[in-house]
Amino acid sequence: MSPEVLTVSALNNRASEVLLKNFPLLWVAGEVSNLTRAASGHVYFSLKDKTAQVRCVMFRNRSQLIAWRLENGQQVEVQALVTLYAARGDFQLNIEGMRRAGIGAFYEAYVRLREQLEREGLFATEKNLPLPRFPRRVCIISSPQAAALRDIFSTLQRRAPHLQAILYPVPVQGEDAAGKIAAAIALAGARAAQDKFDVLILARGGGGIEDLWAFNEEAVARAIAACPLPVVSGIGHETDTCIADLVADQRAATPTAAAELVSAGWFAATQQLAVLGNSMQRSLRGLLETRMQRIDLLAHRLVHPGRKLAHNRQVAAHLSTRLNAALGRRLRRDAVELERWRLRLSQARPTTQPVVSRLALAEQRLSSAVKCGLAAQQARLGTLAVALAQLSPQATLDRGYSIVRDSHGAVVFDSRQLAAGDAIELHFAKGGAHAHIDKVSESQNGLRNSQ
C-alpha cells in the first residue's frame, strides 16, 4: 500500500490543528521587535529573548484595548494562542491580551477596572460638572495626618482666606480605606445642600501604586460619579494617575494644585480688584486734571454776551452778502449755458421731408411688385392646372381607353396575365362591365392601328 501523500495546504492545516490542541491559551514574555502597524489596524511584531524569537500578530479589535502605545524594545507579557499561518507556513502567536512585563496584579486590576468604567462612560468629559467660580464652602476628604491636608489649608488661607473649608477625615491607605472614602463622598453629597458645600476636594499625598490603591477601587469611582458636587481630585504627584482622577470632574496634579484650582476664581478676582483699583485711581486723577485744565481754558475763552452777539451779527451780514453775490453769478452763468444749448438744439433739429418722400416712393414700388408677382403666380398656377388635367387617369378614359382588372382586382398590363375563361372587369370613362375571355392572342404592340 502506497503511503499517503499530502498537499502543502493539508500539511499546514494538520500542523495548525496539532498546535491548537496541544497549546491552550498561555502567557509568553519577551521583548518587542520588528513592530509594524498595518493600515487595517492589525499589529505585527516579533517577540524575542536572548536566544530565540517568534512572530506575533495582534488583530485590530485586540490592539485597540492596549492602554499604552506599543513600541520596539518594550518588555511585555502576552496572552496568546500558538498557531500556524497556513498560507506561508509561518509559526506565530495570535495575541489575545498584553501587559507590561512585571506590572503585577495591581496594574492588571487597574487596567481591567479602567476599561470597564470607560465603557460605561464614567470618564466622559461631557458629564463633568463645572467648578463654581466663587465657591463659599469647600468639603475636603483626606486624612487629618496627611501633609497634603496642611498644604491645602495653607494654600486656601493664602489665596482665599474667607473661603470656609470643612474636613471629612478618612484613612487614605489600608484595606478599609476605599469603603470609608466612598462613604465620606456619599455623605458629603447628601449633606451638600444642608452644609452649603459648593465643591469637594479629594486629596492624598504621593506614593506607589499600592499606597494609592484605595483611589483605584470601584466603590470610590462610583461614589465620585454619583456625587452631586463638582469633585476635584488632588491625589499623589503629577505623574500619578488613579481611577479617581479619571472619574473626577477636574484633576489637579497635586493637592496644592487642587486648592489653587478651587480658589482660582477668588484669587483672580483679588488680583483683578487690585489692578482695577490702581487703574481707577489713575483714571480719576487724570480726569480731575483734565477737567481743571478745561476750566482754565474756558475761563480764557469766556466773553461778554453783548460782544458775542455783535460779532455774530457782523458774521451773518458778511455771509449774507457773499451768498447774494454767489447766487447772482450762478444765475447769470446758468442763463448763458441755457441759451447755448438752445442754439445747438435748433441747429441739430432733423428734416423729415426727404425721408417721407422716400417712404412714399418705396410704398408705391412695393405695391407694384406685389401685384406683378401675384399675376405671375396666378398664370403659372393656371398652366400647371391644365397640365395636371391632361395627365389625370380620367382624361385618358375620356379619350376612349379603359382599365382592365382580373378576378383578383389587379390591373392587366399584358395578355399573358389572362387565360381563356377568366373573368375580367372593365372600367370606362363612365361606368364599367364584366366579361369573360374567349381567346388570348399575343401581339408585339399593345394597340392595333385602326383606320
C-alpha positions in Angstrom: 0.0 0.0 0.0 1.4 3.3 -1.1 2.0 6.0 1.6 -0.4 8.9 2.0 0.7 12.0 0.0 -0.3 15.3 1.5 -0.6 18.7 -0.2 1.2 21.6 1.4 -2.1 23.1 2.4 -3.2 19.8 4.1 0.1 19.5 5.9 -0.1 23.1 7.3 -3.7 22.7 8.3 -2.9 19.5 10.2 0.1 21.1 11.9 -2.1 24.1 12.9 -4.7 21.7 14.5 -2.0 19.9 16.4 -0.7 23.2 17.8 -4.1 24.5 18.8 -4.9 21.2 20.5 -1.6 20.9 22.5 -1.0 24.6 23.3 -4.0 26.2 25.0 -4.2 30.0 25.7 -0.9 30.8 27.6 1.3 33.7 28.7 4.7 34.4 27.0 7.2 37.0 28.0 9.7 38.7 25.7 11.0 41.9 24.0 9.1 43.6 21.1 10.9 44.0 17.9 10.2 44.4 14.1 7.0 46.2 15.0 4.7 47.0 12.1 1.2 48.6 12.1 -0.9 47.8 9.0 -3.4 50.2 7.5 -6.2 47.8 8.6 -5.2 48.4 12.3 -3.6 45.0 12.8 -0.2 44.9 14.6 2.6 42.6 13.5 5.8 42.1 15.6 8.3 39.6 16.8 8.7 38.6 20.5 12.3 37.7 21.4 14.6 36.8 24.2 18.4 36.2 24.2 18.3 33.0 22.1 15.1 32.8 20.1 12.2 34.8 18.7 8.6 34.1 17.4 6.4 36.0 15.1 3.2 37.6 16.6 0.0 39.1 15.2 -2.4 41.2 17.2 -5.6 42.0 15.3 -7.3 45.4 15.4 -10.1 44.5 17.9 -7.4 43.4 20.4 -4.8 46.1 19.7 -7.3 48.9 20.4 -7.6 47.6 24.0 -4.0 48.3 24.9 -3.8 51.3 27.2 -0.3 52.4 26.1 1.5 52.7 22.8 3.4 49.6 21.8 7.0 50.3 20.7 10.1 48.3 19.8 12.3 47.3 22.7 9.4 47.1 25.3 9.3 44.1 27.6 5.8 42.7 27.6 3.9 39.6 28.6 1.3 38.4 26.0 -1.6 36.1 26.3 -1.6 34.1 23.1 -2.7 31.1 21.1 0.0 29.1 19.3 -1.0 28.9 15.6 0.5 28.2 12.1 -0.3 30.6 9.3 -1.1 28.1 6.6 -0.7 30.5 3.7 3.1 30.9 4.3 3.7 28.1 6.8 4.8 30.6 9.5 4.7 29.6 13.1 3.2 32.5 15.0 1.3 33.7 18.1 -2.2 35.2 17.9 -2.2 37.8 20.7 -5.4 37.9 22.8 -4.1 40.2 25.5 -1.0 42.1 26.6 0.5 43.7 29.6 3.8 45.3 30.5 6.3 42.8 31.9 6.4 42.8 35.7 3.4 45.1 36.3 1.8 42.6 38.7 -1.7 42.0 39.8 -2.3 45.6 40.9 -1.8 47.1 37.5 -3.8 44.3 35.8 -6.7 45.1 38.1 -6.3 48.8 37.5 -6.4 48.3 33.7 -9.4 46.0 33.9 -11.4 48.4 36.0 -10.4 51.4 33.9 -11.5 49.7 30.7 -14.8 48.7 32.4 -15.6 52.2 33.7 -14.6 53.7 30.4 -17.0 51.5 28.5 -19.7 52.6 31.0 -19.0 56.3 30.2 -17.7 57.3 33.7 -14.7 59.0 32.1 -16.8 61.0 29.5 -15.9 64.7 29.8 -19.4 65.8 28.8 -20.7 64.6 32.2 -18.2 66.7 34.2 -19.8 69.4 36.4 -18.3 72.9 36.1 -16.4 74.3 39.0 -18.1 77.3 40.7 -16.1 80.4 40.0 -16.6 81.8 43.6 -17.2 78.9 46.0 -18.1 79.8 49.6 -17.7 76.4 51.4 -15.4 73.6 50.4 -15.6 70.0 51.6 -12.2 68.2 51.9 -11.9 64.4 52.1 -8.5 63.4 53.3 -6.5 62.1 56.2 -6.1 64.5 59.2 -2.4 63.4 59.5 -1.6 63.9 55.8 0.9 66.6 54.8 -1.3 67.1 51.7 -4.1 68.5 54.0 -1.7 71.1 55.5 -0.7 72.1 52.0 -4.4 72.6 51.0 -5.2 74.7 54.1 -2.2 76.9 53.7 -2.9 77.4 50.0 -6.6 78.4 50.7 -5.5 80.7 53.5 -3.0 82.4 51.3 -5.2 82.8 48.2 -8.8 83.0 49.6 -8.8 83.4 53.4 -12.5 83.9 53.6 -13.2 80.6 52.0 -14.6 78.0 54.5 -13.1 74.5 54.3 -14.7 71.6 56.1 -12.7 68.3 56.6 -14.3 64.9 56.4 -11.5 62.7 57.9 -10.9 59.3 56.3 -8.0 56.9 56.1 -6.3 57.1 52.7 -4.4 53.8 52.9 -5.2 50.3 54.1 -7.8 47.6 53.5 -10.9 49.5 54.6 -9.8 52.9 53.2 -11.7 52.6 50.0 -15.0 51.9 51.7 -14.6 54.8 54.1 -13.6 57.2 51.3 -16.7 56.2 49.3 -18.9 56.6 52.3 -17.5 60.1 53.0 -18.1 61.2 49.4 -21.7 59.9 49.6 -22.3 61.7 52.9 -20.8 64.9 51.6 -23.0 64.7 48.5 -26.1 64.0 50.7 -25.4 67.0 53.0 -24.3 69.4 50.2 -27.5 71.4 50.4 -27.6 71.4 54.2 -24.0 72.3 54.8 -24.0 74.6 51.7 -21.0 72.9 50.1 -20.0 74.2 46.6 -17.2 71.9 45.7 -15.4 68.8 47.0 -11.6 68.1 47.2 -10.4 64.5 47.3 -6.7 64.6 48.4 -3.8 62.4 49.2 0.0 62.7 49.0 2.2 60.7 46.6 3.1 57.1 46.9 3.4 53.8 44.9 0.5 52.0 43.2 -0.1 50.0 46.4 -0.2 53.2 48.5 -2.7 54.9 46.2 -4.7 51.7 45.6 -7.7 52.9 47.7 -8.3 55.6 45.0 -8.4 52.8 42.3 -11.2 50.9 43.9 -14.6 50.7 42.0 -16.5 51.9 45.1 -14.6 55.2 45.2 -15.0 55.7 41.4 -18.8 55.1 41.5 -19.2 57.4 44.6 -17.4 60.2 42.7 -19.6 59.6 39.7 -22.8 59.8 41.8 -21.7 62.9 43.8 -23.9 65.9 43.1 -21.0 68.2 43.9 -18.2 69.0 41.5 -15.2 66.8 42.6 -11.6 68.0 42.3 -9.0 65.2 42.7 -5.5 66.0 44.0 -4.0 62.6 44.5 -0.3 61.9 44.5 2.2 63.7 42.4 1.9 64.9 38.8 2.9 61.5 37.3 0.4 59.5 39.4 -3.0 58.8 37.7 -5.7 57.0 39.6 -9.2 55.9 38.6 -10.5 58.6 40.9 -8.6 61.2 38.8 -10.3 59.9 35.6 -13.8 60.0 37.1 -13.5 63.3 38.9 -14.8 66.5 37.3 -11.4 68.1 37.5 -7.9 66.6 38.1 -5.2 68.5 39.8 -1.5 67.4 39.6 -1.1 67.7 43.4 -3.2 68.5 46.5 -1.8 72.1 46.4 -2.8 72.4 42.8 -6.3 71.2 43.8 -6.6 74.0 46.3 -5.3 76.5 43.7 -7.9 75.3 41.2 -10.8 75.7 43.7 -9.7 79.1 44.8 -8.7 80.3 41.3 -11.8 82.5 40.9 -11.3 84.3 44.2 -7.5 84.7 43.6 -8.0 86.0 40.1 -10.7 88.4 41.4 -8.4 89.7 44.2 -5.7 90.3 41.6 -8.1 91.9 39.2 -9.5 94.1 42.0 -6.1 95.4 42.8 -5.4 96.1 39.2 -8.8 97.8 38.8 -8.3 99.8 41.9 -4.9 101.2 40.7 -6.4 101.8 37.2 -9.4 103.6 38.7 -7.2 105.8 40.9 -5.1 106.7 37.9 -8.2 107.4 35.8 -9.8 109.6 38.4 -6.6 111.6 38.9 -6.3 112.1 35.1 -9.9 113.0 34.8 -9.6 115.7 37.6 -6.5 117.1 36.0 -8.2 117.3 32.6 -11.3 119.0 33.9 -9.2 121.6 35.8 -7.2 122.4 32.6 -10.5 122.7 30.7 -11.9 125.1 33.3 -8.8 127.3 32.9 -9.2 127.2 29.1 -12.9 128.1 29.2 -12.1 131.0 31.6 -9.8 132.5 28.9 -12.4 132.0 26.2 -15.3 133.5 28.2 -16.6 136.8 26.6 -19.5 139.2 27.3 -22.8 138.1 25.6 -23.3 141.6 24.0 -19.9 141.4 22.3 -20.6 137.8 21.2 -24.0 138.9 19.7 -22.4 141.9 17.9 -19.7 139.7 16.4 -22.3 137.1 15.3 -24.4 139.9 13.5 -21.3 141.0 11.6 -20.5 137.5 10.5 -24.2 136.9 9.5 -24.2 140.2 7.4 -20.9 139.3 5.7 -22.2 135.8 4.9 -25.5 137.2 3.5 -23.6 139.5 1.1 -21.4 136.6 -0.1 -24.4 134.4 -0.6 -26.3 137.0 -2.7 -23.3 137.6 -4.9 -22.7 133.9 -5.4 -26.4 133.4 -6.3 -26.3 136.2 -8.9 -23.2 134.8 -10.5 -24.7 131.3 -10.6 -28.0 132.6 -12.2 -26.1 134.5 -14.9 -23.9 131.5 -15.7 -26.9 129.2 -16.0 -28.7 131.6 -18.3 -25.7 131.7 -20.7 -25.4 127.9 -20.6 -29.2 127.6 -21.4 -29.0 129.9 -24.4 -26.0 127.9 -25.8 -27.9 124.7 -25.5 -31.0 126.2 -27.2 -28.9 127.3 -30.2 -27.3 123.9 -30.5 -30.7 122.2 -30.3 -32.2 124.3 -33.0 -29.2 123.6 -35.3 -29.4 119.9 -34.8 -33.2 119.6 -35.4 -33.6 116.9 -38.2 -35.6 117.5 -41.5 -38.2 114.7 -42.1 -39.5 115.7 -45.6 -36.9 113.8 -47.7 -37.5 110.7 -45.5 -41.3 111.0 -46.1 -40.8 111.2 -49.9 -38.5 108.2 -50.0 -41.0 106.2 -47.9 -43.9 107.1 -50.2 -41.9 106.0 -53.3 -40.9 102.7 -51.6 -44.5 102.1 -50.8 -45.5 102.5 -54.5 -42.8 100.2 -55.7 -43.7 97.6 -53.1 -47.4 97.6 -54.2 -46.5 97.3 -57.9 -44.1 94.5 -57.2 -46.7 92.6 -55.2 -49.3 92.9 -57.9 -46.8 91.8 -60.6 -45.7 88.8 -58.6 -49.3 87.8 -57.8 -50.3 87.9 -61.5 -47.2 85.8 -62.5 -48.0 83.2 -59.9 -51.7 83.0 -61.0 -50.7 82.4 -64.6 -48.2 79.7 -63.6 -50.9 78.1 -61.5 -53.3 78.0 -64.5 -50.7 76.4 -66.7 -50.0 73.7 -64.0 -53.7 73.0 -63.6 -54.1 72.4 -67.4 -51.1 70.1 -67.5 -52.4 68.2 -64.4 -55.8 67.7 -66.0 -54.2 66.2 -69.1 -52.2 63.8 -67.0 -55.2 62.6 -64.9 -56.5 59.0 -65.4 -60.0 60.3 -66.1 -58.7 62.3 -69.1 -57.2 59.1 -70.6 -60.6 57.3 -70.1 -62.4 60.2 -71.7 -60.3 59.5 -74.9 -61.8 56.0 -75.2 -59.4 54.0 -73.2 -60.5 51.5 -70.5 -58.9 49.8 -67.5 -58.9 46.0 -67.3 -58.7 44.2 -63.9 -58.5 40.5 -63.3 -60.6 38.5 -60.9 -58.2 39.5 -58.1 -58.6 43.2 -58.8 -55.1 43.6 -60.3 -54.6 45.8 -63.4 -53.9 43.8 -66.5 -50.9 45.1 -68.5 -50.1 42.0 -70.6 -52.3 39.5 -72.3 -50.2 36.7 -70.8 -51.7 37.6 -67.5 -55.1 36.1 -68.8 -56.3 32.8 -70.0 -59.4 31.7 -71.8 -62.4 31.6 -69.5 -61.0 34.2 -67.0 -63.4 36.8 -65.6 -62.4 40.3 -66.1 -63.7 43.7 -65.0 -63.7 46.7 -67.4 -63.7 50.4 -66.3 -64.7 53.1 -68.8 -64.9 56.9 -68.6 -68.5 56.3 -67.5 -69.5 53.0 -65.8 -68.0 49.6 -66.2 -68.7 46.0 -67.3 -67.9 42.3 -66.5 -66.7 39.9 -69.2 -65.1 36.5 -69.8 -62.1 35.9 -72.0 -62.8 33.6 -75.0 -59.4 33.7 -76.6 -56.0 35.2 -75.8 -53.7 36.5 -78.5 -50.2 37.8 -78.3 -49.1 40.9 -80.2 -45.9 42.9 -80.3 -47.9 46.1 -79.9 -50.3 46.7 -77.1 -52.6 48.6 -79.5 -53.7 47.9 -83.2 -53.9 50.8 -85.5 -57.4 51.2 -86.8 -58.4 53.3 -89.8 
